[in-house]
Amino acid sequence: MFDAIVAGSHLRYDGPWQRPQQILSRLAQRARVFVLEEPLRSEADRDEVRQFDAVTVVRPLRRGLGRDADERSIATVRALCGGHNPLVWLYTPMMLALADAFPGAPLVYDCMDELAAFDFAPPELRGREAALLRRADLVFAGGRTLYEGRRALGERVRLYPSGVDFAHFARAGAIAPHPLVRELTGPVFGYVGVIDERIDREVLLALGDAGAQSVIVGPFAKIDPATLPRSPRLHYTGIVPYDDLPSFLAGFDVAIMPFARNVATASISPTKTLEYLAAGKPVVSTPIADVVAEYGDVVSFAEEPSAFVAACMRALQPDERRRTRGIELARAGGWDDIVARMWADLVATNPDP
């Protein structure tokens, strides 16, 4: 039986709090967790080791930048892991070398996105994922579309859509709005998340022309911020601490998901949907397949920019039935329960000898 988890991630553990952090921080209550990140460019080669509560994170700093787990970083992880019996848990196929470094260890692939469809994806990623899917003992699919694309592999593939820290986001109904939002006049539409190639710039442009304020909360990634629409009614905050997100949601009249319809969004299952619902907010989204399938009765949808703005304006009218139903769905989708069920799957697949 394993007593440690060695995870490989393409995301920075100290970045926006997403699926990997939510899951790994909870798994750390059951086993030692070591996270190896993809390399970060630096003037000298070294491995930075940091502690985040019970999670140990290794960040390779390299003069030559790649996305693989190299010998030096693997040696660092092996030394930290010591005499533990690890399970290997991957968020990116580019870390497949971790599985080779721990022969005989159970292998889990937590597939949270169609990474090969994202901008600047390495050309070898699809081949690496095919190899990872063949080797994995368990594949956890983070959304319905991702699951449908992999379910032919059989019982090894399990559907685990992303959840929500309900108590954290439900605070939005009982706290004062963040000062940046409180100072705005008129209705406030708000987005919380990464701003990258998945965001529909035409929708943002339409929001900037609308008779409301739009607050876009989150870091920029893989795009030049200067190319985004600008307006006195569009407010980009950059990254904010996870603990501050409920105060931003407290000031939103409508929570929005202005995603573009492209290959990068075809398989996404946005974590923010349940976070918005837990906060008791009306939600307007472009018609993302997983959101339509899972939350079609509580989320409003519009694709064209003008229709999206109109849907946001309609959502300003209270709908207590939708609000109550949304809170119920969020309450039932807590991360604690999801991780407990994942753990049960891990134990059942890897019983004590």
Helices and strands as residue ranges (DSSP letters): E 4-9, H 19-27, E 32-37, E 40-41, E 46-52, E 55-62, H 71-81, E 86-90, G 93-95, H 97-101, E 107-111, G 115-117, H 125-135, E 138-141, H 144-148, G 151-153, E 157-159, H 166-170, G 171-173, H 179-182, E 188-192, H 201-209, E 213-217, G 225-227, E 234-238, G 242-244, H 245-250, E 254-257, H 272-278, E 283-285, H 289-295, E 299-301, H 305-315, H 320-331, H 335-349
